[in-house]
Amino acid sequence: MKKDALRAYIKKFKNGKVLVVGDLILDHYIWGGVSRISPEAPVPVVAVASETLQLGGAANVSNNIKALGGRVDLCGVVGTDEGSRQFFQVLENQGIGRDGILTDHARPTTKKTRIVAHNQQLVRFDLERCEAISGALEARITRYVAACIRSASALVVSDYAKGVVTPRVMTDVIALAHRHNVPVIVDPKVAHISRYKGATIITPNHLEAVQAAGLHGEDEATLLEAGRQLYQRLGCQAVLITRGERGMSLFEDRGRVAHIPTVARQVFDVTGAGDTVVAALALALAAGAPMRQAAILANYAAGVVVGMVGTAAVTAAQLEEAFLHE
């Protein structure tokens, strides 16, 4: 693939407007150092140096789209607690609108707290409720998507199995996207795989793809069979399986499979890498890139983000530099 063509698609990212629907997460990081073991239990004592709050889940997809130069509309659900106030503050700091953020007093804002010492995550604890949102909230999400889809050039569904991506929501948003010829990119969850029928492309990792296909094993033959099964079962235009240090495998029509080797030079943290993949994929498709070229750009973006610690976002300049200096 000519690098000039890839650069041309990145230049068009600024023209793309992506509508993101899914589970909203607040990522809380506690940073510190360890120099001793607790006398109370055989656990490290972390001397806290700082704390940070970042956008996670569908909100991190939106953050990545913004960082890559695109425009974004975000739709999801938070609580009415301190976590929601923190979430809205971070959202505002990142310049992302809140018009599509719905509140539910009956559930907490999903918050993942990670304690990190010397760039090593020691523990994570989650505050969440994962049951499906109410029918009233489902209807409000559909109305918001209907209002925004006309001006969108791609739709991302970011499913973290926290209750927003219900069967009704998926059916409604895919129908709306099809009506307006908008590509649908899904970051899936295994348990919900049947909900994504009719999506343009789904992006499971290797383990998710094998499990979703009802298979077992980590060998190449199993991966190929999983990709083909998911492609046929869901009626997608493509299935993009992310494979960590082995890169990605793209399954398209007529049994075509393209293996895209990883470009990551170093891996510090894979947190949020899937969010980066769908963000770059959506903007590339919005820019008119064919599926394979969009996947190559997404692969470069993933290679950059895993070299950062914490939930991070890749900029268009970093993405361009990644393949120009390869």
Secondary structure, 3 states (H helix, E strand, C coil): CCHHHHHHHHHHHHHCEEEEEECEEEEEEEEEEEEEECCCCCCEEEEEEEEEEEEEEHHHHHHHHHHCCCEEEEEEEECCCHHHHHHHHHHHHCCCCCCCEEECCCCCCCEEEEEEECCEEEEEEEECCCCCCCHHHHHHHHHHHHHHHHHCCEEEEECCCCCCCCHHHHHHHHHHHHHCCCCEEEECCHHHHHHHCCCCEECCEHHHHHHHCCCCCCCHHHHHHHHHHHHHHHCCCEEEEECHHHCEEEECHHHCEEEECCCCCCCCCCCCHHHHHHHHHHHHHHCCCCHHHHHHHHHHHHHHHCCCCCCCCCCHHHHHHHHHCC
